[in-house]
């Protein structure tokens, strides 16, 4: 099994920045992709960004492109999401997830970390 643990959420003012981190443990050798998703109150969970374990390519949702940056470290089994120019509509619970090579769906999920953008 794979354990996923996020950290780094919190309260930030509009225009501010936050860096989310995700650490994986367990049987990580078969993992190929890491992703960040988010779920705002009364909304469905949506894709934010993803990266392949061994470097590029990276993918971003339209709202994240230009403001968010995902980065993975295969040796340390970590993935980070740097979020800049945050907006109130970025408020959500952010989830880190991982999937194995060849699989379509993300199988392993963290419990999420709250990000609140408010003045």
N, C-alpha and C positions, 0 to 999 in steps of 0.2 A: 504494500500500500504506500501511498504518498500522502504526506502531511503538508499542508499549505498554511502559512501564517503571515498575515498582513500587519503592517504597522505604519504609523506616520500620519494618520488622519488628525483632524482637529478643526478649530474655528479660525477662519481667516477673513480679512476684509476684502471686499471687491477690488480686483486689481492685484491682489497678493499672490503668493506662491506657496505651494506645498510639495513635498516629495514623499511619495508612498513607496514603501519597501515590501518585498515579499520574499520569504525564505522557504525553500522546499527541503524536505527530508524524507528518508525512506527510500523506496525503490525508484530513484529518479533517472536511472540509466536508460529507460525506454521512452522518456519524455522528449518531445520534439518542439512543441510550441508552448509559449506562455502568453497569457492574455490578461488584460484588465477589463472588467465590466463594471457597470454601475446601475443602481436602481434608486430612483427618486420616489418619494411618497406617492402612492396611487398611480405609479407608472410601471411598465414592464421593464425588466432588466435589459440593458442595452450594451452593445459592444463599444469599448473605448479604444483599445489598441492591442496589438499583438506583435510578438517577435519570435523568430525561430531560435531555438536553444543555442545553435551554433552560428549566431550572427544574423545577418540580413536574410530575407527582407523583413521589413516592418510594415505594419498596416495600421491605419488610423481611421476612426470615424470622422466624418466631415467636421463635426463640431470640435474635434480634438486637434485636427491638423493645424500646425503653426503655433499652437499654444502648449500642447503636451508632447513629451518625449519619453518613449519607452526604451529601456536598455536592459540587457540581460548579461549575466556573468555565469558562463557555463561551469567554470571551475568552482565557484563559490555557491552555485545553485541558488542564485538570487536574481530577482528582476525588480526594477524600479520604474516608477512613473513620476516624472517631473512635470508638475502642472504650474503653468504661469498664466498671468492675466486672468485670474479666476473670476467667474461671474456668479451671481446668485443662482442662476439656473444650473450651475455645476454641483449644487448641493445634492448629495446622494450618499448612499452606502456604496463604497467601492470594494469590488471583489477581485481577488487574484485567482487565476485558474490555470490549469495545465492539461495538456492532452498528449497522447502518444502518437507517434508517427503513423500515418495512415488512417487515423481515426478522424471522423468529421466533427464529433462533439467533444467539448471539454469535459473531462471526467472528474477531475480533482479540483475542489473549490475550498477557499478559505472561508472564514466566518464573516469577513467583511470589516471595513473600517469606515467610520463616519467622517464625511467631509462636509462642513457647513461654511458657506460663503455668505457673510452677512456683516453689515455695518452696525 
